[in-house]
């Protein structure tokens, strides 16, 4: 398995495409392991580059 950190938008897009290909793989397979690692890397990239802010409870009233 050759996986490296996602550092660019192009790397992010490539990881998403690979996740799409691997989606539905058996959990206990090399493909499932790769899917698990890629999802973790994408989540980390998204948290850093696309943060979701919690709504202000006062504004919700």
WOPEKA-V375163 format. One record per backbone hydrogen bond with DSSP energy under -1.0 kcal/mol. CO is the residue of the C=O (numbers start at 1). NH is the residue of the N-H. E is the energy in kcal/mol with one decimal. If there is no record, write none. Layout:
CO:NH:E / CO:NH:E
This chain:
8:12:-2.1 / 9:13:-2.6 / 10:14:-2.3 / 11:15:-2.1 / 12:16:-2.2 / 13:17:-2.0 / 14:18:-2.1 / 15:19:-2.5 / 16:20:-2.1 / 17:21:-1.8 / 18:22:-2.1 / 19:23:-1.5 / 22:25:-1.9 / 26:29:-1.0 / 29:33:-2.4 / 30:34:-2.2 / 31:35:-2.5 / 32:36:-2.4 / 33:37:-2.1 / 34:38:-2.7 / 35:39:-2.6 / 36:40:-1.8 / 37:41:-2.3 / 38:42:-2.7 / 39:43:-2.6 / 40:44:-2.1 / 41:45:-2.3 / 42:46:-2.9 / 43:47:-2.3 / 44:48:-1.6 / 45:49:-2.8 / 46:50:-2.8 / 56:60:-1.2 / 58:61:-1.1
